Amino acid sequence: MRGELLASAQDLAEADWQGLATDDDPFVSRAFLGAAEQTGAAGAALAWQPMHLALRDESERLAGLLPLYLRHHSFGDFSHDWNWAPAWRQAGLAYYPKLVTGVPFTPSPGPRLLARAGEDPAAIQHGLIAAAKDLVTQWQASSWQCLFVREAERDLLEAAGLLLRRGVQFHWLNRGYGDFADFLATFSADKRKKLKRERRAVAEAGLRIEARHGDEIDDALWTAIHRHYRDTFLRHGNHPAFSLAFFRQVAAELGRRLVVFVAWQGDAPVASAICYRNASTLFGRHWGTDIDCPGLHFELCYYSGIDYAIAHGLQRFEPGAGGEHKLTRGFEPVPTWSAFWIADERMRDLLARFLAREADALEDYQAEQARHLPYKAGG
């Protein structure tokens, strides 16, 4: 197979993207990555230099694709490696640039080693891994980071010599609930009362909650939704990387794979939560509000999503990274995995020991958090 580097996700035809086995993941798509790159969220200004690795077979058909970025800092990739650069400097080495396979500003587990649908993926995925390792040397990078991988790819990457890093997120799992009341019936009495009180506060504030898909949102509503998203980031001193143009473009291309929960006060959209979906999973991403209303964050970011997932037969709701407060609302601690190819052998050995200790601590943390779930005894 022959490898080539693409300067943009849009350098690859939509038909080629459609031919890849991506599980219809909204983030590993030409629509999402292409819009992020076109509108500047994933570009030189924010140190996301696209160099996607495509493998072509002897007939020049696309066989596989590795989304790949050259990075000169770690803002927005959720690798949690901020302390690694000083360690490299102390050893007389440069940590940046590094190569990252992941989705800009999106810590959502998903497919990364993309093979053509209908093919045995093993040879293609091994080819992508080998080519990525070669690129580390060619670009004099410290590492290749394959972030938020799924279990099958995790095993493949570990077998290829990459170091695994464990994380913890909180996901909601659909255990065959008929509706939200059915889900709530599994809670202990005090936790159930608390959740009902939070939902009641939103209703008593006179707010109306609607779910709008990407093809149901006009320009005026997108302006309000983007304001909510932008203002939340600015209030916390963070940079809102996704522009209004990004959301309009990605909504037009993803259509019903983009879902926004909107709170209306009369005719005014006063708060919103932006999500994405595929056939099995809802992914929560961003939220914001113009008003102060008790319980509104939980309603838009968690409860409306659970309602939607049950109604649409989705099996999982991943509301984003972090947040132990999700436990009492029925989100369970689950492991996440990222994989690292470290070029320098000394640093690889040091990092292997660190990651082993960290993994033990996070396994204990996950078990401890699971004891605080709100379900009835024996549930």
MILOVEX-374718 format. One record per residue (C-alpha): residue in one letter; x, y, z. Coordinates in steps of 0.02 Angstrom, whole numbers, padded with zeros to 5 digits, always signed. Layout:
MILOVEX-374718
AXYZ ...
END
This chain:
MILOVEX-374718
M+00000+00000+00000 R+00056+00177-00037 G+00040+00315+00092 E+00004+00498+00062 L-00025+00647+00175 L-00179+00757+00152 A-00176+00940+00200 S-00364+00939+00235 A-00502+00816+00269 Q-00588+00890+00118 D-00446+00836+00005 L-00529+00666+00012 A-00691+00645-00084 E-00851+00615+00013 A-00870+00448-00076 D-00702+00392-00005 W-00756+00445+00171 Q-00920+00351+00150 G-00821+00195+00102 L-00730+00191+00270 A-00793+00090+00418 T-00823+00232+00542 D-00980+00167+00630 D-01061+00328+00568 D-00962+00422+00700 P-01006+00607+00677 F-00834+00669+00731 V-00727+00558+00618 S-00815+00624+00464 R-00773+00737+00320 A-00914+00851+00378 F-00847+00881+00555 L-00660+00880+00523 G-00678+00974+00360 A-00784+01111+00439 A-00664+01126+00586 E-00517+01147+00466 Q-00607+01265+00347 T-00667+01382+00484 G-00503+01389+00581 A-00543+01281+00734 A-00417+01153+00672 G-00283+01254+00584 A-00115+01337+00602 A-00178+01475+00718 L-00224+01347+00852 A-00079+01228+00812 W-00183+01095+00727 Q-00090+01064+00563 P-00189+00931+00466 M-00084+00794+00387 H-00208+00651+00374 L-00126+00488+00324 A-00212+00397+00180 L-00163+00223+00121 R-00202+00171-00057 D-00195-00004-00129 E-00115-00060-00292 S-00268+00001-00390 E-00257+00173-00305 R-00417+00144-00207 L-00423+00215-00031 A-00386+00070+00087 G-00369+00162+00252 L-00360+00331+00336 L-00281+00395+00497 P-00342+00568+00551 L-00180+00653+00599 Y-00120+00824+00657 L+00051+00899+00689 R+00042+00995+00853 H+00155+01123+00937 H+00055+01131+01099 S-00081+01026+01182 F-00227+01148+01194 G-00387+01063+01142 D-00332+00883+01121 F-00370+00823+01300 S-00210+00722+01306 H-00177+00787+01483 D+00010+00791+01447 W+00047+00968+01508 N+00180+00906+01630 W+00267+00799+01501 A+00350+00941+01406 P+00452+00997+01559 A+00507+00816+01585 W+00569+00808+01406 R+00661+00974+01427 Q+00742+00910+01586 A+00807+00762+01485 G+00877+00881+01354 L+00741+00838+01227 A+00602+00934+01139 Y+00425+00875+01170 Y+00348+00975+01028 P+00307+00946+00891 K+00202+00791+00923 L+00083+00696+00810 V-00096+00675+00867 T-00233+00561+00802 G-00393+00628+00877 V-00536+00750+00852 P-00503+00934+00889 F-00583+00991+01053 T-00680+00826+01066 P-00633+00697+01200 S-00754+00567+01134 P-00700+00385+01111 G-00719+00329+00932 P-00639+00241+00783 R-00464+00304+00738 L-00383+00173+00625 L-00506+00183+00482 A-00510+00040+00355 R-00616+00023+00199 A-00783-00056+00240 G-00800-00238+00189 E-00613-00271+00200 D-00518-00369+00333 P-00456-00217+00431 A-00304-00298+00514 A-00176-00273+00374 I-00237-00096+00341 Q-00232-00047+00524 H-00058-00121+00545 G-00005-00020+00393 L-00074+00140+00469 I+00016+00109+00634 A+00182+00073+00548 A+00166+00228+00439 A+00126+00338+00590 K+00281+00275+00680 D+00386+00318+00527 L+00312+00493+00523 V+00369+00522+00703 T+00547+00498+00643 Q+00526+00596+00482 W+00451+00748+00570 Q+00568+00734+00720 A+00418+00726+00836 S+00426+00665+01015 S+00277+00550+00998 W+00120+00493+00909 Q-00035+00502+01018 C-00189+00403+00969 L-00320+00476+01084 F-00485+00405+01148 V-00481+00239+01056 R-00605+00098+01066 E-00566-00072+01142 A-00522-00167+00981 E-00402-00031+00925 R-00331-00019+01102 D-00276-00200+01096 L-00202-00179+00922 L-00104-00024+00972 E-00038-00105+01130 A+00020-00256+01031 A+00112-00136+00915 G+00213-00068+01062 L+00114+00087+01106 L+00091+00134+01289 L-00088+00137+01351 R-00159+00274+01461 R-00317+00246+01559 G-00446+00381+01592 V-00622+00388+01666 Q-00779+00465+01596 F-00961+00455+01651 H-01083+00380+01525 W-01268+00339+01533 L-01315+00165+01476 N-01489+00121+01413 R-01544-00037+01503 G-01704-00057+01405 Y-01801+00088+01483 G-01973+00124+01413 D-01969+00308+01460 F-01887+00429+01583 A-02004+00375+01724 D-01950+00195+01696 F-01768+00249+01713 L-01805+00352+01867 A-01893+00206+01950 T-01722+00122+01968 F-01662+00262+02086 S-01666+00257+02273 A-01805+00365+02346 D-01699+00514+02401 K-01602+00523+02238 R-01764+00511+02139 K-01841+00656+02237 K-01688+00765+02207 L-01691+00735+02020 K-01878+00768+02008 R-01853+00930+02104 E-01721+00988+01979 R-01834+00953+01831 R-01982+01036+01917 A-01882+01196+01946 V-01858+01216+01758 A-02042+01186+01721 E-02096+01308+01857 A-01982+01440+01782 G-02096+01436+01629 L-01962+01368+01512 R-02005+01258+01363 I-01876+01129+01308 E-01864+01074+01126 A-01748+00957+01033 R-01696+01028+00864 H-01594+00933+00735 G-01467+01016+00623 D-01589+01026+00479 E-01719+01111+00592 I-01614+01261+00648 D-01617+01424+00553 D-01482+01559+00550 A-01563+01663+00686 L-01572+01517+00807 W-01392+01469+00768 T-01339+01645+00813 A-01417+01624+00985 I-01348+01448+01009 H-01173+01505+00964 R-01188+01651+01085 H-01231+01529+01225 Y-01081+01419+01181 R-00960+01566+01160 D-01010+01656+01319 T-00988+01499+01426 F-00808+01481+01366 L-00769+01665+01389 R-00841+01668+01566 H-00718+01531+01614 G-00570+01613+01528 N-00565+01486+01386 H-00559+01508+01198 P-00718+01464+01100 A-00632+01377+00954 F-00788+01339+00851 S-00859+01486+00754 L-01038+01521+00704 A-00987+01475+00526 F-00927+01305+00588 F-01094+01261+00668 R-01194+01319+00518 Q-01084+01217+00401 V-01078+01059+00506 A-01267+01066+00536 A-01300+01079+00350 E-01190+00927+00317 L-01232+00817+00466 G-01418+00858+00470 R-01505+00746+00596 R-01340+00684+00666 L-01330+00851+00757 V-01454+00882+00900 V-01476+01041+01002 F-01585+01050+01158 V-01654+01227+01168 A-01738+01312+01316 W-01866+01442+01264 Q-01934+01584+01369 G-02084+01635+01269 D-02016+01660+01093 A-01836+01687+01150 P-01705+01546+01150 V-01619+01576+01318 A-01510+01421+01336 S-01450+01274+01233 A-01347+01114+01235 I-01263+01052+01076 C-01251+00864+01046 Y-01209+00745+00905 R-01268+00567+00874 N-01254+00410+00772 A-01369+00259+00767 S-01324+00201+00942 T-01252+00347+01042 L-01287+00527+01089 F-01133+00635+01119 G-01149+00792+01227 R-01028+00932+01183 H-01067+01114+01230 W-01193+01215+01326 G-01231+01394+01376 T-01366+01507+01443 D-01424+01687+01448 I-01517+01666+01613 D-01489+01598+01788 C-01612+01458+01822 P-01587+01319+01952 G-01577+01149+01871 L-01568+01215+01693 H-01392+01149+01661 F-01441+00974+01718 E-01602+00979+01617 L-01521+01028+01453 C-01357+00933+01469 Y-01418+00771+01550 Y-01604+00742+01571 S-01660+00801+01399 G-01523+00693+01324 I-01580+00540+01421 D-01760+00574+01367 Y-01702+00587+01186 A-01595+00430+01194 I-01738+00326+01263 A-01863+00395+01137 H-01745+00362+00990 G-01684+00192+01047 L-01504+00246+01077 Q-01399+00133+01188 R-01279+00260+01260 F-01263+00444+01306 E-01087+00513+01324 P-01102+00690+01395 G-00917+00736+01386 A-00763+00729+01496 G-00756+00747+01684 G-00896+00782+01806 E-00922+00676+01962 H-01088+00767+01983 K-01151+00656+01840 L-01147+00504+01955 T-01302+00551+02055 R-01395+00576+01890 G-01365+00399+01831 F-01205+00415+01730 E-01087+00270+01765 P-00896+00280+01774 V-00818+00192+01625 P-00635+00178+01569 T-00566+00271+01419 W-00404+00230+01331 S-00271+00324+01233 A-00111+00255+01159 F+00062+00334+01144 W+00212+00293+01035 I+00363+00375+01117 A+00514+00397+01004 D+00649+00410+01138 E+00680+00244+01224 R+00729+00322+01392 M+00572+00428+01399 R+00467+00280+01344 D+00528+00179+01492 L+00499+00322+01615 L+00325+00354+01546 A+00281+00169+01551 R+00313+00166+01739 F+00214+00325+01766 L+00065+00264+01665 A+00062+00098+01758 R+00049+00188+01926 E-00081+00308+01858 A-00185+00164+01788 D-00190+00077+01957 A-00249+00238+02041 L-00383+00268+01909 E-00447+00091+01921 D-00470+00116+02109 Y-00551+00286+02076 Q-00675+00210+01953 A-00724+00075+02077 E-00746+00203+02216 Q-00854+00316+02108 A-00966+00170+02059 R-01013+00152+02242 H-01099+00322+02234 L-01221+00282+02094 P-01403+00327+02135 Y-01482+00158+02099 K-01576+00053+02223 A-01480-00079+02320 G-01449-00227+02206 G-01487-00124+02051 
END
